[in-house]
Amino acid sequence: MTGVLAWLIFTKHIAEQARAGLSIALIKLFLHDYGAYPFSRELATVLQQRQFDVLYAFNASLEGTPSGWLDQGGHRVQPLDLGQPLRREKFIERWVLERRYGRLLSDAVAAEQPDVAVFANTPIDALVPVLRECRKRGIAIVVWVQDLLGVAIGQVLADKAGILGQVPAAWYKYRELECLRLSDAIISISESFTPYLAANRVDAQACSVIPNWAPVDEITPRPRANAWARQQQLDHRFTFLYSGTLGFKHRPELLVELAQAVAHREAMVVVNSRGAVADWLRVQAVERKIANLQVNDFQPIEQLPEVLASGDVLIGMLAPDAADYCVPSKILSNHCAGRSQLLSLSESNPAAQLVLEHRTGYVASPDDAGSFIRAALSLMDDNAERLQMGRRAREVAEELFNIDKIALRFEAIFEDVAKG
């Protein structure tokens, strides 16, 4: 939607309110999503068409951050640039840059002076200073909890530093909980986060649960034979596709085993990602002579529909100890694409439950590589069921990801906190 069209819809909405005799109060909204994910961009667009003046901010230095679609929503956009790439796997450099990012974010909020500031996917070291800035200036705070970062950091430190990691892990957990207690409202994406929040004295009255979604109008089913597939020489080969951020918590070794298992059938395993794990996969492909494991860089976000359409099966993975604090949003985008799903994921995870409930693919335990491979072979062998899973996936997306209904829930929360 162009900026002109968005403005026309917005003014029509204002005129209708005026004719109905309703009071009109434009709410200034600072919506920050660290990774500029598609669902938050879509929310910014819809809210701009209502009674909000939206400034959408994001980290322009994060690897894989989209840019091409960010100026199409009618809302204002503010990229926050650190001047150098922020790479997730470089922990010390990342720590320094995230603290610097907190200062950039605080300055942006201070300059905007919004009525409500919303923070999604924001690292704890950046979130602490910006919430202090909001409190100092009387700006209402909403934390949009995508992952329980304090828990996640604790598990990473325990894996890497053992007992030495317990003190910093406890510190990050404490800092995150303090941020949540400081908020006027908390929006979490899963009911599975609720017991943790309640056990740690986060005010239940301030908490709401709104599951994530993906933009069904932005990510649409495309033909399997498309320009991207032809460019990658995939148009005539069965393809398992993983596209997105990839860390060792995602169990990338399964991709190596899958490629080896389907090599004799001339099927491809394609990975679009960047960073240490993508580099590790490239090394594995060379050292083990796995010709059907293809590792690309991140692809332009504008090509995402064609990229996803190029997979016969779309993959999602997460280690067992990450299931309680992480809900992979890429699985929602995969549903929009209308393709069958192959997940290595604990069944308790909401993304796995979505697939199991609606029969849009297979879910294998992260501890069971054999089950993952068997599910992959079943998807290859049963063409009719695989295509039916893809059709169900798109139907589920269209039913559950209605942005107008979703936006109403966010709108009510933002209006409430804006009133003070």
Secondary structure, 3 states (H helix, E strand, C coil): CCHHHHHHHHHHHHHHHHHCCCCCCCEEEEEEECCCCHHHHHHHHHHHCCCEEEEEEEECCECCCCCCCCCCCCCEEEEECCCCCECCCCHHHHHHHHHHHHHHHHHHHHHHCCCEEEEECCCHHHHHHHHHHHHHHCCEEEEEECECHHHHHHHHHHHHHHHHHHHHHHHHHHHHHHHHHHCCEEEECCHHHHHHHHHCCCCHHHEEECCCCCCCCCCCCCCCCCHHHHHCCCCCCCEEEEECCCCHHHCCHHHHHHHHHHHHHCCEEEEECCCHHHHHHHHHHHHCCCCCEEEECCCCHHHHHHHHHCCCEEEEECCHHHCCCECCCHHHHHHHCCCEEEEECCCCCHHHHHHHHHCCEEEECCCCHHHHHHHHHHHHHCHHHHHHHHHHHHHHHHHHCCHHHHHHHHHHHHHHHHHC
